[in-house]
Amino acid sequence: MAAGIIKQKRGEYALRLVGDCGAFTAEQLQAVGEIARAYGNGVVFATSRGTFEINGLAEGSLGPAGEAAKRCGLRVGGSGPTVRAVVACKGTECTHGQFDVHALARELDAAFYGQSVPKKFKIGVFGCLNSLGKAQGQDLGILPSLRERGKFDLFLGGMMGKTPCFGLPLGLPLAREQLAPAVALLLGEYRRLGLPKERFRAMLDRQPPGYLEQLRSRIRAL
């Protein structure tokens, strides 16, 4: 199944539309509704990763609906064994936000979204301690550091689903300029060591004692 196309019951499909790290313009929202009426069953679901799913599409409607979405700046995707759409809180505008959350989320999304990995890989960027639980529920969660102002804490291998668990704290506050290289390194390790259909956390848990400390040393040198 192509990325962003999800099989449903009764031989129908859903089309997943990805915006700008959870942000959509008013024109794009209007277009989503028009696409849902024209090609689907008129129902749109908002997902936990800041995407929209148009439901009830016939197989023959997938192509025209996808083209209509692209014309208004939306991406069809966010499924399969890939780096999923980067999710971000509203910390850029929120009074609690400690940095420009969307600038970082957009940077990471542009660099890593859609890359192939053994299974899905979810990145979340959050602006304050209120989102600690959300950061810990991502394959890679990023949050302002609790220990060093102006730096960032990373949480590795969190996930929800059938076997939920909190992400492991990297325990190494990083500067802003270290974040993208750190993400690249971690994704490289996942591709190198992960088994087919194995989540990032399962890969981490299989490694010998001392592996996380080795990762810290390599990331520290970035």
Number of C-alpha atoms within 10 A of each C-alpha: 8 9 15 19 23 19 16 12 8 8 10 14 21 24 27 25 25 25 18 21 23 21 17 17 12 9 10 17 15 12 18 25 15 16 20 20 15 14 20 23 15 16 13 20 12 13 12 9 18 19 24 21 22 26 23 23 24 15 13 9 15 17 11 13 21 21 13 16 21 13 11 15 17 21 18 23 22 24 20 20 19 20 23 23 30 28 25 28 22 17 19 17 14 13 10 13 18 18 18 14 25 25 13 19 24 19 13 22 20 13 13 20 20 20 13 16 23 21 20 20 28 23 26 26 28 28 27 22 16 12 17 16 13 21 29 25 24 26 25 27 29 28 26 25 19 13 12 13 11 14 18 21 21 27 23 24 24 25 23 12 6 6 7 10 15 19 22 19 17 16 14 17 22 22 14 12 10 16 21 16 13 20 18 14 16 17 21 13 15 21 17 11 16 21 15 11 11 16 21 28 22 12 17 18 12 11 11 8 9 9 13 18 12 11 15 15 12 12 19 13 8 13
